[in-house]
Amino acid sequence: MPPVIDQEECIGCGECYEACQSDVFHYTNEGESPTVSYPEECWHCNACVSVCPVEAVSLRIPLPMMVLYHEREISDTLKTP
């Protein structure tokens, strides 16, 4: 399932477009919201969500992937054994 951009929250910065390694987004003009042009190419890597400065991008994780998907907090990666 593709990422979803909240058009009311999006500021049109293009950060999600730049972060996406799969070219899921189409972005032409600064200040305009990107569109999801190739949703089937989404790898669900969460890069677009993590770089959005206003949290306008969200990911819908497909049900089979929910078993494998784990959203980590920064504090989780910094814990020492």
Phi, psi and omega in degrees: 000141186281165173294156179240131179253122176283106185297332180284330181270332186297135178258001176072032183282336179083008180298320179296321178297316181292324184282337186285120179278348184257002182055043179289328185264153171241125184220122183244314185242132177297136182097346177258149179289137173294159175245154177271103185267326183233071184298330182290346180272353183295130178266357182059041182277345177077008181297317182296323180291317185288335182267349183291118184289342182244011179055043180270349182253134175228156180248138173257110182277127178298147184308314179297332180277344181299331179294325183268341186277132178222118179277119183259144172272157178300325181295333178295324183280342183264356182292139177254145182290000000 
